[in-house]
Amino acid sequence: MQVPGPLVRGLSRRGLLLSVAFPAFARKFEKKGPLPSEKHWYPDPATEFPVIRLTNPEHSSHLTSSSLKSISRRSDFLLYSSDRTGLPQVFRMDLTSGESSQLTEAEFLDPLSIALMPDEKSFCYFDGPALMQIELSKRRERRIYEVPARYHRRDAALGIAANGAYAIVVENTEGSSRIVMVPLRRGSPSLALQSEGVLSLPLARPGRPEILYRKDDGSTWLMDYTGRSNRKLALAAGKNGRQAWAPDGKTLLYLNTPEDRPKLNVLREFTPETNKDRLIAETSQFVAFARNADASVFVGASANKASPYILLLIRAVRRELAICEHKSTMPERTAPIFSPNSRQVLFESDRHGKPALYTVNVEKLVESTES
């Protein structure tokens, strides 16, 4: 397996190291008592399925980017952000009791950067330009990396390698962007790619040392960790939206809006090694989606104003089932996801006020995927 070395193109080793705060435990938070549950149950007006609103819409709560891990493999806790106690902070919610514990004291939290590590012992997040890591058990925090002053990050500009060894950071400056590989265990950051234009949405490929990313012209590219192998993927014509790797990393799942606008948004699958692209299913105008643990079922959010639903899409029969309304003013921000065991669907909506988190139990509709 190739790994990025310390050699940096277009930036001296000293220059890159100066942008980094060397890993050192900066502080240890005192454990605070859990905040009471805010769960509220109601029957969905359209489907009558039971829906649980997990957070109070009097304050704002958000799921992280759907490309980052936020739920434990046992599906017993969730990391999310909320301004329940003042400034937006990271919270850990017990999905059984609904109680939440505050985990951070950030000044400028990026809600879309919260990433639970694969071993579930720690999580990362951006506080302004600083990439932070906190141990869940000891609540010890360290600064891993800091974006240089002349660069900035966009939303969803963080990826995590499938093995948890690297954070993948996309940085933009006037006229150009770069992808930096930041070791989460030991070693120095390295520059994997520098390119003209705006790069975004880094997505590590499971089982392979490769990274998917998007250019500002809408094209999707795949590179290795060194940036030496870097190619444009021949995805279907039209506008491509949310993307996710299959569990084994062999294929890329993605939403596509055909160039012929009257047509429905579709879910497609692309195999990088063979350049084969095929239709999975048409959708009810999905603008966000996620797969379950074995990619046999998808959950999506429809942008259809007449039918603002969260839907299940059964892959084998290409059939959809509406489970509830989302009624979000921004359907693309609903970020629906499955719990790892496929028993719950979680999503975000501002239907009752400020953005809040919701969950629907789907264990009678979707086969369990115990890990």
Sine and cosine of phi, psi and omega as CSV:
sin_phi,cos_phi,sin_psi,cos_psi,sin_omega,cos_omega
0.00,0.00,0.77,-0.64,0.04,-1.00
-0.98,0.19,0.64,-0.77,0.10,-0.99
-0.79,-0.62,0.47,-0.88,-0.02,-1.00
-0.93,0.37,0.69,-0.73,0.04,-1.00
-1.00,-0.06,-0.01,-1.00,-0.06,-1.00
-0.98,0.21,-0.17,0.99,-0.03,-1.00
-0.93,0.36,0.74,-0.67,-0.06,-1.00
-0.84,-0.54,0.77,-0.64,0.01,-1.00
-1.00,0.01,0.73,-0.69,0.06,-1.00
0.98,0.21,0.06,1.00,0.00,-1.00
-0.44,-0.90,0.77,-0.64,0.00,-1.00
-0.92,0.38,0.41,-0.91,0.05,-1.00
-0.85,0.53,-0.67,0.75,0.01,-1.00
-0.90,0.44,-0.63,0.78,-0.02,-1.00
-0.89,0.45,-0.63,0.78,0.02,-1.00
-0.95,0.30,-0.66,0.76,-0.01,-1.00
-0.90,0.43,-0.51,0.86,0.02,-1.00
-0.92,0.38,-0.33,0.94,0.01,-1.00
-1.00,0.06,0.02,1.00,-0.11,-0.99
-0.91,-0.41,0.71,-0.70,0.21,-0.98
-1.00,0.04,0.88,-0.48,-0.06,-1.00
-0.84,0.54,0.68,-0.73,-0.04,-1.00
-0.82,0.58,0.86,-0.51,0.07,-1.00
-0.40,-0.92,0.63,-0.77,0.00,-1.00
-0.92,0.40,0.89,-0.46,-0.08,-1.00
-1.00,0.07,-0.63,0.78,-0.02,-1.00
-0.28,-0.96,0.28,-0.96,0.03,-1.00
-0.81,-0.58,0.82,-0.57,-0.03,-1.00
-0.99,0.11,0.59,-0.81,0.15,-0.99
-0.96,0.27,0.69,-0.72,0.03,-1.00
-0.94,0.34,0.80,-0.60,0.03,-1.00
-0.99,-0.17,0.47,-0.88,0.03,-1.00
-0.90,0.44,0.47,-0.88,-0.02,-1.00
-0.92,0.40,0.55,-0.84,0.10,-1.00
-1.00,0.10,0.55,-0.84,-0.08,-1.00
-0.90,0.43,0.41,-0.91,0.02,-1.00
-0.88,0.47,0.56,-0.83,0.09,-1.00
-0.91,-0.42,0.31,0.95,-0.06,-1.00
-0.86,0.52,0.67,-0.74,0.08,-1.00
-0.65,-0.76,0.85,-0.52,-0.03,-1.00
-1.00,-0.08,0.62,-0.78,0.13,-0.99
-0.42,-0.91,0.47,-0.88,0.09,-1.00
-0.99,0.16,0.70,-0.71,-0.01,-1.00
-0.90,0.44,0.73,-0.68,-0.05,-1.00
-0.88,0.47,-0.49,0.87,-0.08,-1.00
-1.00,-0.04,-0.67,0.74,-0.12,-0.99
-0.95,-0.32,-0.28,0.96,-0.06,-1.00
0.92,0.38,0.14,0.99,0.14,-0.99
-0.92,0.38,0.60,-0.80,0.06,-1.00
-0.92,0.38,0.75,-0.66,0.05,-1.00
-0.86,-0.51,0.66,-0.75,0.09,-1.00
-0.92,-0.40,0.86,-0.51,0.15,-0.99
-1.00,0.09,0.88,-0.48,-0.14,-0.99
-0.99,0.11,-0.46,0.89,-0.06,-1.00
-0.78,-0.63,0.42,-0.91,-0.05,-1.00
-0.98,0.18,0.80,-0.60,-0.02,-1.00
-0.97,0.26,0.11,0.99,0.12,-0.99
-0.97,0.26,-0.33,0.94,0.15,-0.99
-0.79,-0.61,0.25,-0.97,-0.09,-1.00
-1.00,-0.02,0.74,-0.68,0.09,-1.00
-0.75,-0.67,0.60,-0.80,-0.09,-1.00
-0.68,-0.74,0.59,-0.81,0.24,-0.97
-0.98,0.19,0.42,-0.91,0.08,-1.00
-0.97,0.23,-0.03,-1.00,0.08,-1.00
-0.83,0.55,0.68,-0.73,-0.04,-1.00
-0.93,0.37,-0.15,0.99,0.06,-1.00
-1.00,0.06,-0.10,0.99,-0.01,-1.00
-0.94,-0.34,0.51,-0.86,-0.01,-1.00
-0.96,0.27,0.74,-0.67,0.01,-1.00
-0.71,-0.70,-0.23,0.97,-0.02,-1.00
-0.90,-0.44,0.67,-0.74,0.00,-1.00
-0.91,0.42,0.43,-0.90,-0.06,-1.00
-0.89,0.45,-0.42,0.91,0.07,-1.00
-1.00,0.06,0.03,1.00,0.04,-1.00
0.86,0.52,0.54,0.84,-0.04,-1.00
-0.97,-0.26,-0.25,0.97,0.09,-1.00
-0.56,-0.83,0.36,-0.93,-0.07,-1.00
-0.76,-0.65,0.67,-0.74,0.18,-0.98
-0.99,-0.15,0.74,-0.67,0.00,-1.00
-0.47,-0.88,0.08,-1.00,0.03,-1.00
-0.89,-0.45,0.48,-0.88,0.01,-1.00
-0.36,-0.93,0.46,-0.89,0.12,-0.99
-0.97,-0.24,0.46,0.89,-0.03,-1.00
-0.83,0.56,-0.55,0.84,-0.05,-1.00
-0.95,-0.32,0.21,0.98,-0.01,-1.00
0.75,-0.66,-0.93,-0.35,0.08,-1.00
-0.93,0.37,0.47,-0.88,0.07,-1.00
-0.85,0.53,0.74,-0.67,-0.01,-1.00
-0.67,-0.74,0.24,-0.97,0.09,-1.00
-1.00,0.06,0.70,-0.71,0.04,-1.00
-0.82,-0.58,0.46,-0.89,0.13,-0.99
-0.94,-0.35,0.87,-0.49,0.01,-1.00
-0.97,-0.24,0.78,-0.63,0.17,-0.99
-0.97,0.23,0.91,-0.42,-0.12,-0.99
-0.96,0.28,-0.19,0.98,0.09,-1.00
-1.00,0.06,-0.80,0.61,-0.05,-1.00
-1.00,0.08,-0.44,0.90,-0.07,-1.00
1.00,0.08,-0.07,1.00,0.02,-1.00
-0.94,0.33,0.54,-0.84,-0.01,-1.00
-0.82,-0.57,0.57,-0.82,0.06,-1.00
-0.84,-0.54,0.72,-0.69,0.04,-1.00
-0.97,0.24,0.74,-0.67,-0.08,-1.00
-0.94,-0.35,-0.28,0.96,-0.10,-0.99
-0.76,-0.66,0.24,-0.97,0.16,-0.99
-0.74,-0.68,0.83,0.55,-0.08,-1.00
-0.98,0.22,0.46,-0.89,0.08,-1.00
-1.00,-0.09,-0.58,0.81,-0.05,-1.00
-0.66,-0.75,0.90,0.44,-0.04,-1.00
-0.90,0.43,0.72,-0.69,0.19,-0.98
-1.00,-0.06,0.96,-0.29,-0.08,-1.00
-0.88,0.47,-0.40,0.92,-0.04,-1.00
-1.00,0.02,0.11,0.99,-0.05,-1.00
-0.95,-0.32,0.06,1.00,-0.03,-1.00
-0.95,0.31,0.85,-0.53,-0.10,-1.00
-0.70,-0.72,0.93,-0.37,0.12,-0.99
-0.96,0.28,0.77,-0.64,-0.03,-1.00
-0.94,0.35,0.43,-0.90,-0.02,-1.00
-0.82,0.57,-0.57,0.82,0.01,-1.00
-0.99,0.13,-0.08,1.00,0.07,-1.00
0.88,0.47,0.33,0.94,0.04,-1.00
-1.00,-0.02,-0.29,0.96,-0.04,-1.00
-0.45,-0.89,0.11,-0.99,0.10,-1.00
-0.58,-0.81,0.37,-0.93,0.03,-1.00
-0.90,-0.44,0.36,-0.93,0.10,-1.00
-0.24,-0.97,0.34,-0.94,0.09,-1.00
-0.99,-0.16,0.77,-0.64,0.15,-0.99
-0.92,-0.40,0.99,-0.13,-0.16,-0.99
0.89,0.46,-0.76,-0.65,0.00,-1.00
-0.99,0.12,-0.07,1.00,-0.12,-0.99
-0.99,-0.10,0.79,-0.61,0.12,-0.99
-1.00,0.03,0.87,-0.49,-0.08,-1.00
-0.93,-0.37,0.44,-0.90,0.09,-1.00
-0.72,-0.69,0.72,-0.70,-0.01,-1.00
-0.81,-0.59,0.75,-0.66,0.13,-0.99
-0.97,0.26,0.76,-0.65,-0.05,-1.00
-0.95,0.32,-0.58,0.82,-0.08,-1.00
-0.97,0.24,-0.70,0.71,-0.08,-1.00
-0.99,-0.17,-0.14,0.99,-0.03,-1.00
0.84,0.54,0.55,0.84,0.05,-1.00
-1.00,-0.01,0.67,-0.74,-0.08,-1.00
-0.89,-0.45,0.62,-0.78,0.12,-0.99
-0.65,-0.76,0.50,-0.87,0.06,-1.00
-1.00,0.00,0.86,-0.52,-0.07,-1.00
-1.00,-0.06,-0.61,0.79,-0.15,-0.99
-0.33,-0.95,0.44,-0.90,0.08,-1.00
-0.70,-0.71,0.78,-0.63,0.02,-1.00
-0.91,0.40,0.78,-0.62,-0.01,-1.00
-0.85,0.52,0.43,-0.90,-0.11,-0.99
-0.86,0.51,-0.53,0.85,-0.07,-1.00
-0.99,0.13,-0.07,1.00,0.03,-1.00
-0.93,-0.35,0.28,-0.96,0.12,-0.99
-0.58,-0.81,0.31,-0.95,0.04,-1.00
-0.95,-0.33,0.50,-0.86,0.15,-0.99
-0.99,-0.17,0.16,-0.99,0.07,-1.00
-0.85,0.52,0.53,-0.85,0.05,-1.00
0.83,0.55,0.63,0.78,0.00,-1.00
-0.97,-0.24,0.54,0.84,0.02,-1.00
-0.73,-0.69,0.70,-0.71,0.13,-0.99
-0.77,-0.64,0.34,-0.94,0.03,-1.00
-0.80,-0.60,0.78,-0.63,0.05,-1.00
-0.86,0.52,0.54,-0.84,-0.08,-1.00
-0.86,0.51,-0.48,0.88,0.02,-1.00
-1.00,-0.02,0.03,1.00,0.03,-1.00
0.97,0.24,0.20,0.98,-0.07,-1.00
-0.99,0.16,-0.48,0.88,-0.09,-1.00
-0.73,-0.68,0.56,-0.83,0.31,-0.95
-0.99,-0.14,0.65,-0.76,-0.03,-1.00
-0.94,-0.35,0.91,-0.40,-0.12,-0.99
-0.91,-0.41,0.80,-0.60,0.09,-1.00
-0.98,-0.19,0.80,-0.59,-0.02,-1.00
-0.85,-0.53,0.66,-0.76,-0.02,-1.00
-0.87,-0.49,0.58,-0.82,0.16,-0.99
-0.65,-0.76,0.01,-1.00,-0.08,-1.00
-0.86,0.50,0.91,-0.41,0.10,-1.00
1.00,0.09,-0.13,0.99,-0.03,-1.00
-0.46,-0.89,0.21,-0.98,0.02,-1.00
-0.62,-0.78,0.26,-0.97,0.10,-1.00
-0.54,-0.84,0.43,-0.90,0.08,-1.00
-0.92,-0.39,0.85,-0.53,-0.04,-1.00
-0.93,-0.38,0.73,-0.68,0.08,-1.00
-1.00,-0.09,0.88,-0.47,-0.05,-1.00
-0.94,-0.35,0.92,-0.39,0.02,-1.00
-0.90,0.43,0.69,-0.73,0.00,-1.00
-0.99,-0.13,-0.13,0.99,0.00,-1.00
-0.92,-0.39,-0.84,0.54,0.03,-1.00
-0.37,-0.93,0.34,-0.94,0.01,-1.00
0.95,-0.32,0.03,-1.00,-0.05,-1.00
-0.95,-0.31,0.50,-0.87,0.06,-1.00
-0.88,0.48,0.47,-0.88,0.04,-1.00
-0.68,-0.74,0.52,-0.86,0.01,-1.00
-1.00,0.04,0.90,-0.43,-0.02,-1.00
-1.00,0.03,-0.55,0.83,-0.07,-1.00
-0.39,-0.92,0.67,-0.74,0.17,-0.99
-0.81,-0.59,0.72,-0.69,-0.12,-0.99
-0.51,-0.86,0.46,-0.89,0.11,-0.99
-0.94,0.33,0.41,-0.91,0.03,-1.00
0.99,0.11,-0.19,-0.98,-0.06,-1.00
-0.97,-0.26,0.84,-0.55,0.10,-0.99
-0.97,-0.23,0.45,-0.89,-0.03,-1.00
-0.34,-0.94,0.09,-1.00,0.17,-0.99
0.80,0.60,0.85,0.53,0.06,-1.00
-0.93,0.37,0.68,-0.73,-0.04,-1.00
-0.63,-0.77,0.94,-0.33,-0.02,-1.00
-0.93,0.37,0.60,-0.80,-0.02,-1.00
-1.00,-0.03,0.82,-0.57,0.02,-1.00
-0.89,0.46,0.71,-0.71,0.09,-1.00
0.99,0.17,-0.05,1.00,-0.02,-1.00
-0.60,-0.80,0.57,-0.82,0.02,-1.00
-0.99,0.17,0.90,0.44,-0.05,-1.00
-0.73,-0.69,0.41,-0.91,-0.04,-1.00
-0.76,-0.66,0.75,-0.66,0.14,-0.99
-1.00,-0.03,0.60,-0.80,0.09,-1.00
-0.46,-0.89,0.24,-0.97,-0.06,-1.00
-0.90,-0.43,0.61,-0.79,0.13,-0.99
-0.99,-0.17,0.26,-0.97,-0.09,-1.00
-0.95,0.32,-0.17,0.99,0.10,-0.99
-1.00,0.04,0.07,1.00,0.01,-1.00
1.00,-0.02,-0.11,0.99,-0.02,-1.00
-0.97,0.25,0.45,-0.89,-0.01,-1.00
-0.93,-0.38,0.73,-0.69,-0.06,-1.00
-0.82,-0.57,0.44,-0.90,0.03,-1.00
-0.78,-0.62,0.81,-0.59,-0.02,-1.00
-0.74,-0.67,0.36,-0.93,0.13,-0.99
-1.00,0.07,0.07,-1.00,-0.10,-0.99
-0.90,0.43,-0.36,0.93,0.00,-1.00
-1.00,0.00,-0.27,0.96,-0.05,-1.00
0.99,0.12,-0.06,1.00,-0.04,-1.00
-0.96,0.28,-0.62,0.79,0.10,-0.99
-0.99,-0.12,0.92,-0.40,-0.14,-0.99
-0.51,-0.86,0.90,-0.43,-0.08,-1.00
-0.60,-0.80,0.46,-0.89,0.05,-1.00
-0.99,0.16,0.69,-0.72,0.02,-1.00
-1.00,0.00,0.67,-0.74,-0.05,-1.00
-1.00,0.07,0.93,0.36,0.02,-1.00
-0.98,0.22,0.18,-0.98,-0.05,-1.00
-0.88,0.47,0.47,-0.88,0.04,-1.00
-0.91,0.42,0.44,-0.90,-0.04,-1.00
0.92,-0.40,-0.19,-0.98,0.01,-1.00
-1.00,-0.08,0.81,-0.58,-0.01,-1.00
-0.98,-0.20,0.73,-0.68,-0.06,-1.00
-0.96,-0.29,-0.71,-0.70,-0.06,-1.00
-0.79,0.61,0.66,-0.75,-0.01,-1.00
-0.78,-0.63,0.53,-0.85,0.03,-1.00
-0.45,-0.89,0.62,-0.78,0.07,-1.00
-0.98,0.22,0.53,-0.85,0.19,-0.98
-0.89,0.45,0.35,-0.94,-0.06,-1.00
-0.80,0.59,-0.60,0.80,-0.02,-1.00
-1.00,0.01,-0.03,1.00,0.03,-1.00
0.97,0.23,0.09,1.00,-0.06,-1.00
-0.97,0.24,-0.50,0.87,-0.03,-1.00
-0.74,-0.67,0.39,-0.92,0.04,-1.00
-0.96,-0.27,0.80,-0.60,0.05,-1.00
-0.99,-0.16,0.71,-0.70,-0.04,-1.00
-0.43,-0.90,0.47,-0.88,0.10,-1.00
-1.00,0.08,0.63,-0.78,-0.02,-1.00
-0.70,-0.71,0.76,-0.65,0.13,-0.99
-0.98,-0.20,0.94,-0.34,-0.06,-1.00
-0.86,0.51,0.43,-0.90,0.02,-1.00
-0.89,0.45,-0.50,0.86,0.07,-1.00
-0.98,0.18,0.99,-0.13,-0.19,-0.98
-0.83,0.55,-0.56,0.83,0.01,-1.00
-0.89,0.46,-0.31,0.95,-0.02,-1.00
-0.96,0.27,0.41,-0.91,0.00,-1.00
-0.97,0.25,0.46,-0.89,0.18,-0.98
-0.89,0.45,0.62,-0.78,-0.08,-1.00
-0.82,-0.57,0.36,-0.93,0.10,-0.99
-0.96,-0.27,0.79,-0.61,-0.08,-1.00
-0.80,-0.60,0.20,-0.98,-0.02,-1.00
-0.69,-0.72,0.77,-0.64,-0.04,-1.00
-0.84,-0.55,0.70,-0.72,0.04,-1.00
-0.96,-0.29,0.94,-0.33,-0.08,-1.00
-0.87,0.49,-0.59,0.81,-0.08,-1.00
-0.94,0.34,-0.45,0.89,-0.04,-1.00
-0.91,-0.42,-0.13,0.99,-0.08,-1.00
0.87,0.49,0.41,0.91,0.05,-1.00
-1.00,0.09,0.72,-0.70,0.01,-1.00
-0.78,-0.63,0.77,-0.64,-0.03,-1.00
-0.63,-0.78,0.39,-0.92,0.02,-1.00
-0.98,0.21,0.73,-0.68,0.17,-0.99
-1.00,-0.02,-0.78,0.62,0.01,-1.00
-0.14,-0.99,0.44,-0.90,0.23,-0.97
-0.97,0.25,0.42,-0.91,-0.03,-1.00
-0.79,-0.61,0.25,-0.97,0.09,-1.00
-0.99,0.12,0.88,0.48,0.03,-1.00
0.85,0.53,0.74,0.68,0.09,-1.00
-0.86,0.51,0.68,-0.73,0.16,-0.99
-0.87,-0.50,-0.10,0.99,0.10,-1.00
-0.50,-0.87,0.54,-0.84,0.02,-1.00
-0.40,-0.91,0.27,-0.96,0.15,-0.99
-0.49,-0.87,0.40,-0.92,0.05,-1.00
-0.98,-0.18,0.31,-0.95,0.18,-0.98
-1.00,0.07,-0.08,-1.00,-0.19,-0.98
-0.89,0.46,-0.47,0.88,0.02,-1.00
-0.92,-0.38,0.19,0.98,0.05,-1.00
0.86,0.50,0.46,0.89,0.07,-1.00
-1.00,0.03,-0.35,0.94,0.00,-1.00
-0.68,-0.73,0.60,-0.80,0.05,-1.00
-0.88,-0.48,0.47,-0.88,0.15,-0.99
-0.88,-0.47,0.69,-0.73,-0.05,-1.00
-0.66,-0.75,0.32,-0.95,0.07,-1.00
-0.91,-0.40,0.81,-0.59,-0.02,-1.00
-1.00,0.04,0.63,-0.78,0.08,-1.00
-1.00,-0.06,0.06,1.00,0.02,-1.00
-0.92,0.38,0.90,-0.44,-0.08,-1.00
-0.91,0.41,-0.45,0.89,0.02,-1.00
-0.98,0.18,-0.38,0.92,-0.02,-1.00
-0.68,-0.73,0.95,0.32,-0.07,-1.00
-0.98,0.19,0.96,0.30,-0.17,-0.99
-0.96,-0.27,0.41,-0.91,0.36,-0.93
-1.00,-0.08,0.81,-0.59,-0.11,-0.99
-0.79,-0.61,0.50,-0.87,0.21,-0.98
-1.00,-0.09,0.65,-0.76,0.08,-1.00
-0.87,-0.50,0.91,-0.41,-0.01,-1.00
-1.00,0.09,0.90,-0.44,-0.14,-0.99
-0.89,0.46,-0.71,0.71,-0.14,-0.99
-0.89,0.46,-0.57,0.82,-0.07,-1.00
-0.92,-0.38,-0.01,1.00,0.01,-1.00
0.82,0.58,0.68,0.73,0.01,-1.00
-0.88,-0.47,0.55,-0.84,0.01,-1.00
-0.94,-0.33,0.43,-0.90,0.09,-1.00
-0.65,-0.76,0.86,-0.51,0.05,-1.00
-0.97,0.26,0.78,-0.63,0.01,-1.00
-0.97,-0.26,-0.44,0.90,0.06,-1.00
-0.15,-0.99,0.22,-0.97,0.14,-0.99
-0.99,0.12,0.54,-0.84,0.18,-0.98
-0.97,-0.25,-0.59,0.81,0.03,-1.00
0.74,0.67,0.59,0.81,0.03,-1.00
-0.99,0.16,0.58,-0.82,0.08,-1.00
-0.95,0.30,-0.28,0.96,0.04,-1.00
-0.74,-0.68,0.99,0.12,-0.08,-1.00
-0.82,0.57,-0.53,0.85,-0.01,-1.00
-0.93,0.37,-0.30,0.95,0.00,-1.00
-1.00,-0.05,0.01,1.00,0.00,-1.00
-0.91,0.40,-0.49,0.87,0.09,-1.00
0.74,0.68,0.80,0.60,-0.03,-1.00
-0.91,0.43,0.64,-0.77,0.02,-1.00
-0.62,-0.79,0.40,-0.92,0.15,-0.99
-1.00,-0.02,0.51,-0.86,0.28,-0.96
-0.94,0.34,0.43,-0.90,-0.03,-1.00
-0.82,0.57,-0.50,0.87,0.01,-1.00
-1.00,0.05,0.05,1.00,0.05,-1.00
0.92,0.40,0.24,0.97,-0.03,-1.00
-1.00,0.04,-0.34,0.94,-0.03,-1.00
-0.76,-0.65,0.51,-0.86,0.20,-0.98
-0.91,-0.41,0.75,-0.66,0.06,-1.00
-0.90,-0.45,0.53,-0.85,0.05,-1.00
-0.40,-0.91,0.14,-0.99,-0.03,-1.00
-0.87,-0.49,0.63,-0.78,0.04,-1.00
-0.40,-0.92,0.46,-0.89,0.08,-1.00
-0.95,-0.31,0.43,0.90,-0.08,-1.00
-0.89,0.45,-0.46,0.89,-0.05,-1.00
-0.96,-0.29,0.16,0.99,-0.04,-1.00
0.58,-0.82,-0.86,-0.51,0.08,-1.00
-0.98,0.22,0.30,-0.95,-0.01,-1.00
-0.82,0.57,0.74,-0.67,0.01,-1.00
-0.71,-0.71,0.25,-0.97,0.00,-1.00
-0.97,-0.22,0.60,-0.80,-0.05,-1.00
-0.73,-0.68,0.40,-0.92,0.09,-1.00
-0.59,-0.81,0.53,-0.85,0.07,-1.00
-0.77,-0.64,0.74,-0.67,0.05,-1.00
-0.99,0.17,0.83,-0.56,-0.04,-1.00
-0.85,-0.52,0.34,0.94,-0.09,-1.00
-0.91,0.42,-0.36,0.93,0.06,-1.00
-0.99,0.10,-0.14,0.99,-0.04,-1.00
-0.94,-0.35,-0.46,0.89,-0.08,-1.00
-0.81,-0.59,0.73,-0.68,0.01,-1.00
-0.91,0.42,0.68,-0.74,-0.03,-1.00
-0.89,0.45,0.58,-0.82,0.04,-1.00
-0.84,-0.54,0.93,0.36,-0.02,-1.00
-0.89,0.45,0.70,-0.71,0.02,-1.00
-1.00,-0.08,0.00,0.00,0.00,0.00
